[in-house]
C-alpha cells in the first residue's frame, strides 16, 4: 500500500487544532503528524505520495452511526449490493465508517436485512461497515414515528438471541424503549454481548430513563425526536438526557428535526464529547433521478427533509454528514467541536478504538474539506477514494 503525506493544511485531529501541518499515512495507519517546518527537514522516501491540500482542513473520516440509506440504496433492500453501493457513495461525501441502520421489521425481514449487511462486510470499496444498528423492534408504539407499528415487539430475549446469532455477532448498537416490561433483563443480556443500547422511540417517564441508565442504556437516539418531552412535573426522556452528563445522545442537525436554538441549548448544557452527529438519512438521500422511496413508501423531498407522499408527514432526514458539520458550525459550534461530534465522539461511544482521531497508530481514515465544506479528498484505511485536489 502506497504511503501518503498530506501537507499545507489545518489538522482537526479530534481534540485540537494544528495549523500549517502535515499528516503521514503508512500501511493504512496514521504514522505521524508534524509541522510544515519538520516536513521540510524530514526526508521522506520518493515512494511517498505527497498531496498539497492547499490550505484546507484535514479531519478524521466522518463516522455515521445511524443511517438507513443513501443515493437510492438502503438497508430495506435486503441486498449486499445495496449496502456496498452505500459504502462507495458515502466515501464521496467524506464518510469513512458507518453503521447500516435497520427499521423495525418482522423476524423474516430482519433476517434478510441482517444477512445482507453481514454479507457486505469485508467487501467494501468505500466507507467501512462497522456493524448493524437495529432501530427496534423493542420500542414504543406510542412513539413509533414513521416506523410501522405492526412490526414493533414486546421484549423477547429469545428473539434477540436469534437476531444476534443471525448477525454473527455484528450488531453494534440498538435503539430500545426503556419503559417496556422486561427491558432490564434485555439490557443486561445485550451488555454482555457488547451492544450499545440507545433510548429512542420511547415514551419513558423520567424514572424509566434512570432505571435504564442503571442497566446500561447510556446513549439516546435522535434526541428530541420520537421521545417523551420535558415536562415540569416529569422531565421525560429529553429531560433525563439533558440532566445527566453521563448520557450521550445523537442529534440530527438538519435544522428541521430539531430547531437550531435547541441545538444551541444542547451545546450549553451537555459536554461536547457526549454529542454525536448522525444523519438518520433515508434511502433517497442525494438520489438525483427516479422515484423516491423510503421503507417501502413513496416520499418527496421538501423543506430540507423527506415527507410521505400519502399524507405529507415527515418521513425522515436527507442530511449528509459533511452538511451536518457545516450546520453545527452555523448553529454556534466551534469548527473543531463540530468535527468531534462527527468523528471522535461516535468512535468513543461505539468503542471504535482505532477510529475518530488523527494520532499515530489509528486507522488512516481522513477527509479533507475546504472552508465551504466541500469534500476534496477521502482516504480510507490509507487508500485514496476521492481526490479533486489535483
FENDA-V719073 format. One record per residue. N is the residue number from 1. RES is the residue in one letter. PHI is phi in whole degrees, -180 to 180 (* if undefined). Layout:
n->N res->RES phi->PHI
n->N res->RES phi->PHI
//
This chain:
n->1 res->X phi->*
n->2 res->X phi->-69
n->3 res->X phi->-80
n->4 res->X phi->-130
n->5 res->X phi->-123
n->6 res->X phi->-96
n->7 res->X phi->-141
n->8 res->X phi->66
n->9 res->X phi->-143
n->10 res->X phi->-101
n->11 res->X phi->-92
n->12 res->X phi->-106
n->13 res->X phi->-91
n->14 res->X phi->107
n->15 res->X phi->-148
n->16 res->X phi->-158
n->17 res->X phi->-118
n->18 res->X phi->-127
n->19 res->X phi->-88
n->20 res->X phi->50
n->21 res->X phi->-124
n->22 res->X phi->-130
n->23 res->X phi->-133
n->24 res->X phi->-110
n->25 res->X phi->-117
n->26 res->X phi->-133
n->27 res->X phi->53
n->28 res->X phi->80
n->29 res->X phi->-124
n->30 res->X phi->-67
n->31 res->X phi->-99
n->32 res->X phi->-165
n->33 res->X phi->-130
n->34 res->X phi->-152
n->35 res->X phi->-76
n->36 res->X phi->-64
n->37 res->X phi->-62
n->38 res->X phi->-67
n->39 res->X phi->-63
n->40 res->X phi->-64
n->41 res->X phi->-88
n->42 res->X phi->-75
n->43 res->X phi->-95
n->44 res->X phi->-83
n->45 res->X phi->-58
n->46 res->X phi->-63
n->47 res->X phi->-74
n->48 res->X phi->-73
n->49 res->X phi->-80
n->50 res->X phi->-96
n->51 res->X phi->-125
n->52 res->X phi->-80
n->53 res->X phi->-88
n->54 res->X phi->59
n->55 res->X phi->82
n->56 res->X phi->-79
n->57 res->X phi->-91
n->58 res->X phi->-110
n->59 res->X phi->-126
n->60 res->X phi->-58
n->61 res->X phi->-60
n->62 res->X phi->-76
n->63 res->X phi->-122
n->64 res->X phi->-109
n->65 res->X phi->-95
n->66 res->X phi->-148
n->67 res->X phi->-151
n->68 res->X phi->-92
n->69 res->X phi->-173
n->70 res->X phi->-165
n->71 res->X phi->53
n->72 res->X phi->87
n->73 res->X phi->-124
n->74 res->X phi->-149
n->75 res->X phi->-64
n->76 res->X phi->-68
n->77 res->X phi->-69
n->78 res->X phi->52
n->79 res->X phi->-136
n->80 res->X phi->-61
n->81 res->X phi->-63
n->82 res->X phi->-66
n->83 res->X phi->-66
n->84 res->X phi->-67
n->85 res->X phi->-65
n->86 res->X phi->-58
n->87 res->X phi->-54
n->88 res->X phi->-69
n->89 res->X phi->-70
n->90 res->X phi->-63
n->91 res->X phi->-60
n->92 res->X phi->-66
n->93 res->X phi->-107
n->94 res->X phi->85
n->95 res->X phi->-86
n->96 res->X phi->-112
n->97 res->X phi->-154
n->98 res->X phi->-156
n->99 res->X phi->-112
n->100 res->X phi->-55
n->101 res->X phi->-108
n->102 res->X phi->-102
n->103 res->X phi->-67
n->104 res->X phi->-59
n->105 res->X phi->-145
n->106 res->X phi->-73
n->107 res->X phi->-62
n->108 res->X phi->-65
n->109 res->X phi->-66
n->110 res->X phi->-55
n->111 res->X phi->-61
n->112 res->X phi->-63
n->113 res->X phi->-70
n->114 res->X phi->-62
n->115 res->X phi->-65
n->116 res->X phi->-66
n->117 res->X phi->-66
n->118 res->X phi->-65
n->119 res->X phi->-69
n->120 res->X phi->-83
n->121 res->X phi->-64
n->122 res->X phi->92
n->123 res->X phi->-113
n->124 res->X phi->-67
n->125 res->X phi->-114
n->126 res->X phi->-148
n->127 res->X phi->-59
n->128 res->X phi->-72
n->129 res->X phi->-84
n->130 res->X phi->-84
n->131 res->X phi->153
n->132 res->X phi->-100
n->133 res->X phi->-107
n->134 res->X phi->-92
n->135 res->X phi->-94
n->136 res->X phi->118
n->137 res->X phi->-91
n->138 res->X phi->-90
n->139 res->X phi->-130
n->140 res->X phi->-87
n->141 res->X phi->-65
n->142 res->X phi->-74
n->143 res->X phi->-131
n->144 res->X phi->-72
n->145 res->X phi->65
n->146 res->X phi->-95
n->147 res->X phi->-70
n->148 res->X phi->-75
n->149 res->X phi->-59
n->150 res->X phi->-67
n->151 res->X phi->-93
n->152 res->X phi->-74
n->153 res->X phi->-142
n->154 res->X phi->-67
n->155 res->X phi->-60
n->156 res->X phi->-146
n->157 res->X phi->-68
n->158 res->X phi->-63
n->159 res->X phi->-63
n->160 res->X phi->-61
n->161 res->X phi->-63
n->162 res->X phi->-66
n->163 res->X phi->-65
n->164 res->X phi->-63
n->165 res->X phi->-64
n->166 res->X phi->-59
n->167 res->X phi->-77
n->168 res->X phi->65
n->169 res->X phi->77
n->170 res->X phi->-106
n->171 res->X phi->-81
n->172 res->X phi->-95
n->173 res->X phi->-141
n->174 res->X phi->-147
n->175 res->X phi->-88
n->176 res->X phi->-138
n->177 res->X phi->-101
n->178 res->X phi->-60
n->179 res->X phi->-82
n->180 res->X phi->-67
n->181 res->X phi->-62
n->182 res->X phi->86
n->183 res->X phi->-66
n->184 res->X phi->-60
n->185 res->X phi->-65
n->186 res->X phi->-64
n->187 res->X phi->-62
n->188 res->X phi->-65
n->189 res->X phi->-61
n->190 res->X phi->-70
n->191 res->X phi->-60
n->192 res->X phi->-65
n->193 res->X phi->-88
n->194 res->X phi->82
n->195 res->X phi->-82
n->196 res->X phi->-80
n->197 res->X phi->-95
n->198 res->X phi->-125
n->199 res->X phi->-80
n->200 res->X phi->-167
n->201 res->X phi->46
n->202 res->X phi->-132
n->203 res->X phi->-110
n->204 res->X phi->-63
n->205 res->X phi->-76
n->206 res->X phi->-56
n->207 res->X phi->-63
n->208 res->X phi->-62
n->209 res->X phi->-65
n->210 res->X phi->-64
n->211 res->X phi->-62
n->212 res->X phi->-64
n->213 res->X phi->-61
n->214 res->X phi->-65
n->215 res->X phi->-95
n->216 res->X phi->104
n->217 res->X phi->-87
n->218 res->X phi->-120
n->219 res->X phi->-132
n->220 res->X phi->-126
n->221 res->X phi->-85
n->222 res->X phi->24
n->223 res->X phi->-49
n->224 res->X phi->83
n->225 res->X phi->-102
n->226 res->X phi->55
n->227 res->X phi->-154
n->228 res->X phi->-62
n->229 res->X phi->-88
n->230 res->X phi->-74
n->231 res->X phi->-132
n->232 res->X phi->-67
n->233 res->X phi->-100
n->234 res->X phi->-151
n->235 res->X phi->-66
n->236 res->X phi->62
n->237 res->X phi->-68
n->238 res->X phi->-61
n->239 res->X phi->-61
n->240 res->X phi->-62
n->241 res->X phi->-65
n->242 res->X phi->-73
n->243 res->X phi->-74
n->244 res->X phi->-99
n->245 res->X phi->-64
n->246 res->X phi->-75
n->247 res->X phi->-80
n->248 res->X phi->-100
n->249 res->X phi->-153
n->250 res->X phi->-80
n->251 res->X phi->-141
n->252 res->X phi->-95
n->253 res->X phi->-95
n->254 res->X phi->-100
n->255 res->X phi->79
n->256 res->X phi->-111
n->257 res->X phi->-64
n->258 res->X phi->-137
n->259 res->X phi->-61
n->260 res->X phi->-53
n->261 res->X phi->-70
n->262 res->X phi->-70
n->263 res->X phi->-69
n->264 res->X phi->-64
n->265 res->X phi->-62
n->266 res->X phi->-61
n->267 res->X phi->-62
n->268 res->X phi->-72
n->269 res->X phi->-102
n->270 res->X phi->-121
n->271 res->X phi->-58
n->272 res->X phi->-55
n->273 res->X phi->-64
n->274 res->X phi->-101
n->275 res->X phi->-105
n->276 res->X phi->-118
n->277 res->X phi->-73
n->278 res->X phi->-133
n->279 res->X phi->-97
n->280 res->X phi->53
n->281 res->X phi->-68
n->282 res->X phi->-93
n->283 res->X phi->-49
n->284 res->X phi->-84
n->285 res->X phi->-57
n->286 res->X phi->65
n->287 res->X phi->-72
n->288 res->X phi->-95
n->289 res->X phi->-152
n->290 res->X phi->89
n->291 res->X phi->-71
n->292 res->X phi->-104
n->293 res->X phi->-130
n->294 res->X phi->-141
n->295 res->X phi->52
n->296 res->X phi->83
n->297 res->X phi->-117
n->298 res->X phi->-72
n->299 res->X phi->-131
n->300 res->X phi->-128
n->301 res->X phi->-90
n->302 res->X phi->-159
n->303 res->X phi->64
n->304 res->X phi->89
n->305 res->X phi->-154
n->306 res->X phi->-102
n->307 res->X phi->-124
n->308 res->X phi->-65
n->309 res->X phi->-62
n->310 res->X phi->-65
n->311 res->X phi->-137
n->312 res->X phi->80
n->313 res->X phi->-67
n->314 res->X phi->-60
n->315 res->X phi->-97
n->316 res->X phi->156
n->317 res->X phi->-91
n->318 res->X phi->-118
n->319 res->X phi->-75
n->320 res->X phi->-110
n->321 res->X phi->-65
n->322 res->X phi->-67
n->323 res->X phi->-70
n->324 res->X phi->-63
n->325 res->X phi->-61
n->326 res->X phi->-59
n->327 res->X phi->-64
n->328 res->X phi->-58
n->329 res->X phi->-62
n->330 res->X phi->-67
n->331 res->X phi->-85
n->332 res->X phi->116
n->333 res->X phi->-76
n->334 res->X phi->-58
n->335 res->X phi->-55
n->336 res->X phi->-60
n->337 res->X phi->-70
n->338 res->X phi->-61
n->339 res->X phi->-65
n->340 res->X phi->-59
n->341 res->X phi->-64
n->342 res->X phi->-107
n->343 res->X phi->-135
n->344 res->X phi->-68
n->345 res->X phi->-65
n->346 res->X phi->-61
n->347 res->X phi->-63
n->348 res->X phi->-71
n->349 res->X phi->-63
n->350 res->X phi->-87
n->351 res->X phi->79
n->352 res->X phi->-86
n->353 res->X phi->-60
n->354 res->X phi->-104
n->355 res->X phi->-125
n->356 res->X phi->100
n->357 res->X phi->-150
n->358 res->X phi->-104
n->359 res->X phi->-134
n->360 res->X phi->-53
n->361 res->X phi->98
n->362 res->X phi->-81
n->363 res->X phi->-60
n->364 res->X phi->-79
n->365 res->X phi->-106
n->366 res->X phi->-140
n->367 res->X phi->-127
n->368 res->X phi->-114
n->369 res->X phi->-138
n->370 res->X phi->-96
n->371 res->X phi->-67
n->372 res->X phi->-94
n->373 res->X phi->61
n->374 res->X phi->-95
n->375 res->X phi->-72
n->376 res->X phi->-102
n->377 res->X phi->-153
n->378 res->X phi->-127
n->379 res->X phi->-126
n->380 res->X phi->-127
n->381 res->X phi->58
n->382 res->X phi->85
n->383 res->X phi->-105
n->384 res->X phi->-73
n->385 res->X phi->-108
n->386 res->X phi->-151
n->387 res->X phi->-154
n->388 res->X phi->-114
n->389 res->X phi->-81
n->390 res->X phi->-85
//
